Amino acid sequence: MLTIEQIENAILQLPPEEMGELLEWFLDLDYQRWDIQLEKDIVKGNLDALAAEAIVVAKF
């Protein structure tokens, strides 16, 4: 397995177009993980208080 330092060095050697592809892939991965965590938090009820507060604020 590569170390973070090795990965960073490899990234710095990428041509600009490949850097853009990597960035797009990484952002997609981050969004997918965010969606999974959000769904877990919703199921657990972790966002219920925030949702209730938003409804109260929206009425004003």
N, CA, C and O atoms as a CHARMM CRD file, in Angstrom:
* protein
*
  240
    1    1 MET  N      0.84600  -1.18900   0.00000 PROA 1      0.00000
    2    1 MET  CA     0.00000   0.00000   0.00000 PROA 1      0.00000
    3    1 MET  C      0.88500   1.24500   0.00000 PROA 1      0.00000
    4    1 MET  O      1.92800   1.28300   0.65300 PROA 1      0.00000
    5    2 LEU  N      0.45700   2.23900  -0.73000 PROA 2      0.00000
    6    2 LEU  CA     1.21200   3.48200  -0.83000 PROA 2      0.00000
    7    2 LEU  C      0.97600   4.35600   0.39200 PROA 2      0.00000
    8    2 LEU  O     -0.09200   4.31800   1.00200 PROA 2      0.00000
    9    3 THR  N      1.97600   5.13500   0.73700 PROA 3      0.00000
   10    3 THR  CA     1.81500   6.11000   1.80700 PROA 3      0.00000
   11    3 THR  C      1.16800   7.36900   1.22800 PROA 3      0.00000
   12    3 THR  O      1.14400   7.56600   0.01300 PROA 3      0.00000
   13    4 ILE  N      0.65700   8.19900   2.09700 PROA 4      0.00000
   14    4 ILE  CA     0.06500   9.45800   1.63800 PROA 4      0.00000
   15    4 ILE  C      1.12000  10.29400   0.92600 PROA 4      0.00000
   16    4 ILE  O      0.82800  10.93700  -0.08200 PROA 4      0.00000
   17    5 GLU  N      2.32600  10.29000   1.43700 PROA 5      0.00000
   18    5 GLU  CA     3.39900  11.05800   0.78800 PROA 5      0.00000
   19    5 GLU  C      3.65400  10.55600  -0.63300 PROA 5      0.00000
   20    5 GLU  O      3.87400  11.36100  -1.53800 PROA 5      0.00000
   21    6 GLN  N      3.62800   9.25400  -0.83900 PROA 6      0.00000
   22    6 GLN  CA     3.82400   8.70100  -2.17700 PROA 6      0.00000
   23    6 GLN  C      2.66900   9.09000  -3.10200 PROA 6      0.00000
   24    6 GLN  O      2.87400   9.42500  -4.26800 PROA 6      0.00000
   25    7 ILE  N      1.47500   9.03800  -2.56700 PROA 7      0.00000
   26    7 ILE  CA     0.29700   9.42700  -3.35400 PROA 7      0.00000
   27    7 ILE  C      0.37800  10.90300  -3.72600 PROA 7      0.00000
   28    7 ILE  O      0.11700  11.27100  -4.87100 PROA 7      0.00000
   29    8 GLU  N      0.73700  11.74800  -2.76400 PROA 8      0.00000
   30    8 GLU  CA     0.86700  13.18000  -3.03200 PROA 8      0.00000
   31    8 GLU  C      1.90600  13.43600  -4.13000 PROA 8      0.00000
   32    8 GLU  O      1.67200  14.23300  -5.03800 PROA 8      0.00000
   33    9 ASN  N      3.03800  12.76200  -4.03900 PROA 9      0.00000
   34    9 ASN  CA     4.08600  12.94300  -5.04500 PROA 9      0.00000
   35    9 ASN  C      3.61200  12.49200  -6.42200 PROA 9      0.00000
   36    9 ASN  O      3.91100  13.14100  -7.42400 PROA 9      0.00000
   37   10 ALA  N      2.87600  11.38800  -6.47500 PROA 10     0.00000
   38   10 ALA  CA     2.35200  10.90600  -7.75600 PROA 10     0.00000
   39   10 ALA  C      1.35400  11.90300  -8.33900 PROA 10     0.00000
   40   10 ALA  O      1.35200  12.14900  -9.54500 PROA 10     0.00000
   41   11 ILE  N      0.51800  12.47200  -7.49500 PROA 11     0.00000
   42   11 ILE  CA    -0.46800  13.45300  -7.95000 PROA 11     0.00000
   43   11 ILE  C      0.22500  14.68300  -8.52400 PROA 11     0.00000
   44   11 ILE  O     -0.20000  15.22200  -9.54600 PROA 11     0.00000
   45   12 LEU  N      1.28800  15.12100  -7.86900 PROA 12     0.00000
   46   12 LEU  CA     2.01600  16.30900  -8.34100 PROA 12     0.00000
   47   12 LEU  C      2.65300  16.09500  -9.70200 PROA 12     0.00000
   48   12 LEU  O      2.97600  17.06600 -10.38600 PROA 12     0.00000
   49   13 GLN  N      2.83900  14.86000 -10.10500 PROA 13     0.00000
   50   13 GLN  CA     3.45200  14.55900 -11.39800 PROA 13     0.00000
   51   13 GLN  C      2.42600  14.38900 -12.51800 PROA 13     0.00000
   52   13 GLN  O      2.80900  14.20700 -13.67400 PROA 13     0.00000
   53   14 LEU  N      1.14100  14.44400 -12.20300 PROA 14     0.00000
   54   14 LEU  CA     0.11000  14.26800 -13.22300 PROA 14     0.00000
   55   14 LEU  C      0.05500  15.46300 -14.16400 PROA 14     0.00000
   56   14 LEU  O      0.23200  16.60300 -13.73600 PROA 14     0.00000
   57   15 PRO  N     -0.19100  15.20500 -15.44300 PROA 15     0.00000
   58   15 PRO  CA    -0.44900  16.31800 -16.36400 PROA 15     0.00000
   59   15 PRO  C     -1.79600  16.97000 -16.00300 PROA 15     0.00000
   60   15 PRO  O     -2.65400  16.32400 -15.40200 PROA 15     0.00000
   61   16 PRO  N     -1.97600  18.22900 -16.36500 PROA 16     0.00000
   62   16 PRO  CA    -3.19200  18.96300 -15.97400 PROA 16     0.00000
   63   16 PRO  C     -4.50200  18.24000 -16.29600 PROA 16     0.00000
   64   16 PRO  O     -5.42000  18.23800 -15.47600 PROA 16     0.00000
   65   17 GLU  N     -4.60000  17.62100 -17.48700 PROA 17     0.00000
   66   17 GLU  CA    -5.87200  16.97000 -17.84100 PROA 17     0.00000
   67   17 GLU  C     -6.15400  15.76800 -16.93300 PROA 17     0.00000
   68   17 GLU  O     -7.30500  15.51400 -16.57600 PROA 17     0.00000
   69   18 GLU  N     -5.11400  15.03900 -16.56600 PROA 18     0.00000
   70   18 GLU  CA    -5.31500  13.90600 -15.66500 PROA 18     0.00000
   71   18 GLU  C     -5.60400  14.37900 -14.24300 PROA 18     0.00000
   72   18 GLU  O     -6.34200  13.72800 -13.50400 PROA 18     0.00000
   73   19 MET  N     -5.02500  15.50300 -13.86900 PROA 19     0.00000
   74   19 MET  CA    -5.31600  16.09200 -12.56100 PROA 19     0.00000
   75   19 MET  C     -6.79700  16.45400 -12.48400 PROA 19     0.00000
   76   19 MET  O     -7.44100  16.24300 -11.45700 PROA 19     0.00000
   77   20 GLY  N     -7.33000  16.99800 -13.57200 PROA 20     0.00000
   78   20 GLY  CA    -8.75300  17.32700 -13.62200 PROA 20     0.00000
   79   20 GLY  C     -9.62300  16.09100 -13.50100 PROA 20     0.00000
   80   20 GLY  O    -10.64300  16.11500 -12.81200 PROA 20     0.00000
   81   21 GLU  N     -9.23300  15.01400 -14.16200 PROA 21     0.00000
   82   21 GLU  CA    -9.97300  13.74800 -14.06700 PROA 21     0.00000
   83   21 GLU  C     -9.93400  13.20400 -12.64400 PROA 21     0.00000
   84   21 GLU  O    -10.94100  12.71500 -12.13100 PROA 21     0.00000
   85   22 LEU  N     -8.77400  13.29100 -12.01400 PROA 22     0.00000
   86   22 LEU  CA    -8.63500  12.81400 -10.63100 PROA 22     0.00000
   87   22 LEU  C     -9.49900  13.64100  -9.68600 PROA 22     0.00000
   88   22 LEU  O    -10.16700  13.10100  -8.80400 PROA 22     0.00000
   89   23 LEU  N     -9.47800  14.93700  -9.87900 PROA 23     0.00000
   90   23 LEU  CA   -10.28200  15.81600  -9.03800 PROA 23     0.00000
   91   23 LEU  C    -11.76500  15.50500  -9.18200 PROA 23     0.00000
   92   23 LEU  O    -12.49000  15.43500  -8.18900 PROA 23     0.00000
   93   24 GLU  N    -12.21000  15.32000 -10.41300 PROA 24     0.00000
   94   24 GLU  CA   -13.61900  14.98400 -10.65500 PROA 24     0.00000
   95   24 GLU  C    -13.97600  13.65600  -9.98000 PROA 24     0.00000
   96   24 GLU  O    -15.02500  13.54300  -9.34500 PROA 24     0.00000
   97   25 TRP  N    -13.10600  12.65800 -10.11800 PROA 25     0.00000
   98   25 TRP  CA   -13.34500  11.35400  -9.49100 PROA 25     0.00000
   99   25 TRP  C    -13.40600  11.49200  -7.97500 PROA 25     0.00000
  100   25 TRP  O    -14.27800  10.91300  -7.32600 PROA 25     0.00000
  101   26 PHE  N    -12.47300  12.26500  -7.41300 PROA 26     0.00000
  102   26 PHE  CA   -12.40900  12.41500  -5.96600 PROA 26     0.00000
  103   26 PHE  C    -13.64300  13.14000  -5.43200 PROA 26     0.00000
  104   26 PHE  O    -14.19300  12.75900  -4.39900 PROA 26     0.00000
  105   27 LEU  N    -14.07000  14.17500  -6.12900 PROA 27     0.00000
  106   27 LEU  CA   -15.27300  14.89700  -5.70300 PROA 27     0.00000
  107   27 LEU  C    -16.51200  14.00500  -5.78000 PROA 27     0.00000
  108   27 LEU  O    -17.35400  14.04500  -4.88300 PROA 27     0.00000
  109   28 ASP  N    -16.63200  13.20200  -6.83600 PROA 28     0.00000
  110   28 ASP  CA   -17.75000  12.26200  -6.94600 PROA 28     0.00000
  111   28 ASP  C    -17.74600  11.27100  -5.78100 PROA 28     0.00000
  112   28 ASP  O    -18.79300  10.97900  -5.20100 PROA 28     0.00000
  113   29 LEU  N    -16.57300  10.76300  -5.44700 PROA 29     0.00000
  114   29 LEU  CA   -16.44700   9.84100  -4.31300 PROA 29     0.00000
  115   29 LEU  C    -16.87300  10.52300  -3.02300 PROA 29     0.00000
  116   29 LEU  O    -17.60100   9.93600  -2.22300 PROA 29     0.00000
  117   30 ASP  N    -16.43000  11.74800  -2.81600 PROA 30     0.00000
  118   30 ASP  CA   -16.78400  12.49400  -1.61000 PROA 30     0.00000
  119   30 ASP  C    -18.29100  12.72600  -1.53300 PROA 30     0.00000
  120   30 ASP  O    -18.88900  12.57700  -0.46700 PROA 30     0.00000
  121   31 TYR  N    -18.90600  13.09000  -2.66300 PROA 31     0.00000
  122   31 TYR  CA   -20.35500  13.30500  -2.69100 PROA 31     0.00000
  123   31 TYR  C    -21.10500  12.01100  -2.37300 PROA 31     0.00000
  124   31 TYR  O    -22.09900  12.03200  -1.64600 PROA 31     0.00000
  125   32 GLN  N    -20.63500  10.89100  -2.91100 PROA 32     0.00000
  126   32 GLN  CA   -21.27600   9.60400  -2.63200 PROA 32     0.00000
  127   32 GLN  C    -21.19800   9.27200  -1.14600 PROA 32     0.00000
  128   32 GLN  O    -22.18300   8.83600  -0.55000 PROA 32     0.00000
  129   33 ARG  N    -20.03800   9.47800  -0.55500 PROA 33     0.00000
  130   33 ARG  CA   -19.87900   9.20000   0.88300 PROA 33     0.00000
  131   33 ARG  C    -20.73400  10.14100   1.71500 PROA 33     0.00000
  132   33 ARG  O    -21.29900   9.73700   2.73200 PROA 33     0.00000
  133   34 TRP  N    -20.83000  11.39500   1.28900 PROA 34     0.00000
  134   34 TRP  CA   -21.66700  12.37300   1.98800 PROA 34     0.00000
  135   34 TRP  C    -23.13200  11.92000   1.94000 PROA 34     0.00000
  136   34 TRP  O    -23.82700  11.95500   2.95500 PROA 34     0.00000
  137   35 ASP  N    -23.59400  11.49800   0.76800 PROA 35     0.00000
  138   35 ASP  CA   -24.97600  11.02500   0.62600 PROA 35     0.00000
  139   35 ASP  C    -25.25600   9.82700   1.52300 PROA 35     0.00000
  140   35 ASP  O    -26.31100   9.75600   2.15200 PROA 35     0.00000
  141   36 ILE  N    -24.31600   8.88400   1.58700 PROA 36     0.00000
  142   36 ILE  CA   -24.48700   7.70000   2.43600 PROA 36     0.00000
  143   36 ILE  C    -24.57800   8.11600   3.89500 PROA 36     0.00000
  144   36 ILE  O    -25.44300   7.63300   4.62600 PROA 36     0.00000
  145   37 GLN  N    -23.68800   9.01300   4.32700 PROA 37     0.00000
  146   37 GLN  CA   -23.71600   9.46300   5.72200 PROA 37     0.00000
  147   37 GLN  C    -24.99900  10.22400   6.01800 PROA 37     0.00000
  148   37 GLN  O    -25.58300  10.05400   7.08800 PROA 37     0.00000
  149   38 LEU  N    -25.44500  11.05600   5.09400 PROA 38     0.00000
  150   38 LEU  CA   -26.68100  11.80900   5.28400 PROA 38     0.00000
  151   38 LEU  C    -27.86500  10.86200   5.44200 PROA 38     0.00000
  152   38 LEU  O    -28.70800  11.06100   6.31700 PROA 38     0.00000
  153   39 GLU  N    -27.93200   9.83600   4.60300 PROA 39     0.00000
  154   39 GLU  CA   -29.01200   8.86000   4.70800 PROA 39     0.00000
  155   39 GLU  C    -28.98300   8.14900   6.05200 PROA 39     0.00000
  156   39 GLU  O    -30.03300   7.93300   6.65600 PROA 39     0.00000
  157   40 LYS  N    -27.79700   7.78300   6.53200 PROA 40     0.00000
  158   40 LYS  CA   -27.67200   7.13700   7.84900 PROA 40     0.00000
  159   40 LYS  C    -28.15300   8.06700   8.96000 PROA 40     0.00000
  160   40 LYS  O    -28.86600   7.64700   9.87100 PROA 40     0.00000
  161   41 ASP  N    -27.75400   9.33900   8.87100 PROA 41     0.00000
  162   41 ASP  CA   -28.16000  10.30800   9.88800 PROA 41     0.00000
  163   41 ASP  C    -29.66800  10.52500   9.88100 PROA 41     0.00000
  164   41 ASP  O    -30.27100  10.69200  10.94100 PROA 41     0.00000
  165   42 ILE  N    -30.27800  10.52500   8.71300 PROA 42     0.00000
  166   42 ILE  CA   -31.72900  10.69100   8.61800 PROA 42     0.00000
  167   42 ILE  C    -32.43300   9.50800   9.25900 PROA 42     0.00000
  168   42 ILE  O    -33.36700   9.69200  10.04000 PROA 42     0.00000
  169   43 VAL  N    -31.99700   8.29100   8.93800 PROA 43     0.00000
  170   43 VAL  CA   -32.60800   7.08500   9.49000 PROA 43     0.00000
  171   43 VAL  C    -32.48100   7.05600  11.00900 PROA 43     0.00000
  172   43 VAL  O    -33.41300   6.64900  11.70300 PROA 43     0.00000
  173   44 LYS  N    -31.33700   7.48300  11.52600 PROA 44     0.00000
  174   44 LYS  CA   -31.09800   7.48700  12.97200 PROA 44     0.00000
  175   44 LYS  C    -31.84600   8.61900  13.67900 PROA 44     0.00000
  176   44 LYS  O    -31.94600   8.62600  14.90600 PROA 44     0.00000
  177   45 GLY  N    -32.36600   9.56400  12.91500 PROA 45     0.00000
  178   45 GLY  CA   -33.07100  10.69500  13.51300 PROA 45     0.00000
  179   45 GLY  C    -32.13800  11.80600  13.96000 PROA 45     0.00000
  180   45 GLY  O    -32.55100  12.71300  14.68100 PROA 45     0.00000
  181   46 ASN  N    -30.89800  11.74300  13.54300 PROA 46     0.00000
  182   46 ASN  CA   -29.91600  12.73800  13.97200 PROA 46     0.00000
  183   46 ASN  C    -30.20700  14.14000  13.44900 PROA 46     0.00000
  184   46 ASN  O    -29.66700  15.11900  13.96600 PROA 46     0.00000
  185   47 LEU  N    -31.05000  14.24500  12.43600 PROA 47     0.00000
  186   47 LEU  CA   -31.33000  15.55500  11.84800 PROA 47     0.00000
  187   47 LEU  C    -32.72700  16.06700  12.18800 PROA 47     0.00000
  188   47 LEU  O    -33.13800  17.12400  11.71000 PROA 47     0.00000
  189   48 ASP  N    -33.44600  15.32700  13.00600 PROA 48     0.00000
  190   48 ASP  CA   -34.81900  15.70900  13.32800 PROA 48     0.00000
  191   48 ASP  C    -34.90800  17.09300  13.97000 PROA 48     0.00000
  192   48 ASP  O    -35.77800  17.88500  13.60900 PROA 48     0.00000
  193   49 ALA  N    -34.02000  17.39000  14.91600 PROA 49     0.00000
  194   49 ALA  CA   -34.05900  18.68900  15.59900 PROA 49     0.00000
  195   49 ALA  C    -33.77600  19.81900  14.61800 PROA 49     0.00000
  196   49 ALA  O    -34.41300  20.87000  14.67500 PROA 49     0.00000
  197   50 LEU  N    -32.82300  19.60200  13.72100 PROA 50     0.00000
  198   50 LEU  CA   -32.52200  20.63200  12.72400 PROA 50     0.00000
  199   50 LEU  C    -33.69200  20.83200  11.76500 PROA 50     0.00000
  200   50 LEU  O    -33.99500  21.96300  11.38500 PROA 50     0.00000
  201   51 ALA  N    -34.34500  19.75100  11.37600 PROA 51     0.00000
  202   51 ALA  CA   -35.48900  19.85700  10.48500 PROA 51     0.00000
  203   51 ALA  C    -36.63000  20.61600  11.17200 PROA 51     0.00000
  204   51 ALA  O    -37.26500  21.47100  10.55500 PROA 51     0.00000
  205   52 ALA  N    -36.88400  20.31000  12.42500 PROA 52     0.00000
  206   52 ALA  CA   -37.93900  21.00500  13.16800 PROA 52     0.00000
  207   52 ALA  C    -37.62500  22.49200  13.29300 PROA 52     0.00000
  208   52 ALA  O    -38.51200  23.33100  13.14000 PROA 52     0.00000
  209   53 GLU  N    -36.38700  22.81200  13.56500 PROA 53     0.00000
  210   53 GLU  CA   -35.97400  24.21700  13.67000 PROA 53     0.00000
  211   53 GLU  C    -36.14100  24.92500  12.32800 PROA 53     0.00000
  212   53 GLU  O    -36.58600  26.07200  12.29000 PROA 53     0.00000
  213   54 ALA  N    -35.79800  24.27100  11.24800 PROA 54     0.00000
  214   54 ALA  CA   -35.92900  24.88400   9.92200 PROA 54     0.00000
  215   54 ALA  C    -37.38900  25.15100   9.59400 PROA 54     0.00000
  216   54 ALA  O    -37.70600  26.16100   8.96600 PROA 54     0.00000
  217   55 ILE  N    -38.26900  24.27300  10.00500 PROA 55     0.00000
  218   55 ILE  CA   -39.69800  24.47300   9.75300 PROA 55     0.00000
  219   55 ILE  C    -40.19600  25.67600  10.52400 PROA 55     0.00000
  220   55 ILE  O    -40.96600  26.47500   9.99100 PROA 55     0.00000
  221   56 VAL  N    -39.77200  25.82100  11.77000 PROA 56     0.00000
  222   56 VAL  CA   -40.18300  26.96400  12.59000 PROA 56     0.00000
  223   56 VAL  C    -39.67500  28.25900  11.97100 PROA 56     0.00000
  224   56 VAL  O    -40.42100  29.23300  11.86800 PROA 56     0.00000
  225   57 VAL  N    -38.42900  28.27600  11.56600 PROA 57     0.00000
  226   57 VAL  CA   -37.83100  29.47700  10.97600 PROA 57     0.00000
  227   57 VAL  C    -38.51300  29.81700   9.65500 PROA 57     0.00000
  228   57 VAL  O    -38.70800  30.99400   9.35000 PROA 57     0.00000
  229   58 ALA  N    -38.87300  28.81300   8.87300 PROA 58     0.00000
  230   58 ALA  CA   -39.49400  29.04400   7.57400 PROA 58     0.00000
  231   58 ALA  C    -40.87800  29.68600   7.71100 PROA 58     0.00000
  232   58 ALA  O    -41.35300  30.33300   6.77800 PROA 58     0.00000
  233   59 LYS  N    -41.51300  29.51400   8.84600 PROA 59     0.00000
  234   59 LYS  CA   -42.84600  30.08800   9.04400 PROA 59     0.00000
  235   59 LYS  C    -42.80900  31.58200   9.26300 PROA 59     0.00000
  236   59 LYS  O    -43.83800  32.24700   9.14600 PROA 59     0.00000
  237   60 PHE  N    -41.63000  32.13500   9.58200 PROA 60     0.00000
  238   60 PHE  CA   -41.52600  33.56300   9.84000 PROA 60     0.00000
  239   60 PHE  C    -41.31500  34.31400   8.60400 PROA 60     0.00000
  240   60 PHE  O    -41.20500  35.53900   8.63800 PROA 60     0.00000
